[in-house]
Amino acid sequence: MSGLADSLSFLRLLIARGDPKGIPLAMGAIDDYLAMAPVSARHRGLRVLQQDALDLHVTSVGVQRSFAETVDAYIERKLKEE
């Protein structure tokens, strides 16, 4: 998960699956993005990831929707830490 596009793709896949066991993988993908991204791009990148999760949240139901909410909450926590 070195780039924003890789993180987006991976998070979309995990949200589509909606498996709660994938939550640690989603958090890891976000953390990996933060570790690799230049400091100047982190906030903007997190916002892109968050907006994508919110877009998926709107169009999802059930476990996918819940998963997207969890991803959004984790990103929000990371934004506050930045």
C-alpha positions in Angstrom: 0.0 0.0 0.0 2.5 2.6 -1.1 0.2 5.0 -2.9 -3.1 6.7 -2.6 -4.5 4.8 -5.6 -3.5 1.5 -4.1 -5.0 2.4 -0.8 -8.3 3.5 -2.5 -8.5 0.3 -4.5 -7.8 -1.9 -1.5 -10.3 0.0 0.8 -13.0 -0.3 -1.9 -12.4 -4.0 -2.2 -12.6 -4.4 1.6 -15.8 -2.3 1.9 -17.4 -4.3 -1.0 -16.7 -7.5 0.9 -17.9 -6.1 4.2 -16.2 -8.7 6.2 -15.6 -7.4 9.8 -12.4 -9.5 9.8 -11.1 -7.1 7.2 -11.3 -4.0 9.4 -7.7 -4.5 10.7 -6.6 -4.7 7.0 -8.4 -1.5 6.2 -6.7 0.3 9.2 -3.4 -1.1 8.1 -3.9 0.2 4.6 -4.6 3.7 5.9 -1.6 3.5 8.2 0.6 2.3 5.4 -0.6 5.2 3.2 0.3 7.6 6.1 3.7 6.0 6.5 4.6 6.3 2.8 3.0 9.6 1.9 4.9 12.9 2.1 3.9 14.9 5.1 2.6 17.6 2.8 0.2 15.2 1.1 -1.2 13.2 4.1 -4.1 15.4 5.1 -5.3 15.8 1.5 -4.9 12.0 0.9 -6.8 11.1 4.0 -9.6 13.4 2.8 -9.7 11.6 -0.5 -9.9 8.2 1.2 -12.6 9.5 3.5 -14.7 10.9 0.7 -14.5 7.7 -1.2 -15.6 5.8 1.9 -18.5 8.2 2.4 -19.5 7.8 -1.2 -19.5 4.0 -0.8 -21.4 4.4 2.5 -24.3 6.2 0.7 -24.6 3.5 -2.0 -24.1 0.5 0.4 -26.4 -1.5 2.6 -25.9 -3.8 5.5 -22.4 -4.9 6.4 -20.8 -2.9 3.6 -22.4 0.3 5.0 -21.2 -0.6 8.5 -17.7 -1.3 7.2 -17.6 2.1 5.4 -18.7 3.8 8.6 -15.9 2.2 10.4 -13.3 3.2 7.8 -14.7 6.8 7.9 -14.4 6.9 11.7 -10.8 5.6 11.6 -9.8 8.2 9.0 -11.5 11.0 11.0 -9.4 9.9 14.0 -6.2 10.0 11.9 -7.1 13.5 10.6 -7.4 14.7 14.2 -3.9 13.3 14.9 -2.3 15.0 11.9 
